[in-house]
């Protein structure tokens, strides 16, 4: 365990300046690389290295379980609980699969980051109207048909308590329509590093664990099977949480 005061001093004067510089470089490399070359390569590997750098520079131990559950060359719809901001670094850096994010459209407005995400063809969720929602899912459908995987946080927002809220149907509708396996992911520790209630505060040292559960294979097509898969994924993800964060707690912004 690193003394808290020493960790904060290091985070402020060493980690933060390096993080900002590397984030800018990563965004620029992604934008330029995607415009000049293979978008699937440049849209994934710079972000993966950026994420690994971030967690390593903060000395956050990472444990990944269940990679043996994934089949090479198979597209998946990955669904995960959303404990905090560090979920992004954990999945991007350590899932070990090329994928696209499904993310809030507000991220598009962040300088350099938004342009990098757009260049990498990540999917911005626009809920401003029926036509925009349709465009979002049409884009996601195209991505999955290109043998690419998708990562979604079905809760739609980070937890305020570390517990899971409700799941939205979107990811499961896509998986049902395209008859793709849904792979549940459980994240532990991210809430303890930086809870949503303390955005822009100092990160806290805590172990991170990513559990890749066995994929849920399609059993049929239609709303009945879609709901069955969603409920099964919810239960599996919940089962992987540490005991203190198990159990449903409603999030105010759901």
Order of alpha helices (4+ residues) and beta strands (2+ residues): alpha-alpha-alpha-alpha-beta-beta-alpha-beta-alpha-beta-alpha-beta-alpha-beta-alpha-beta-alpha
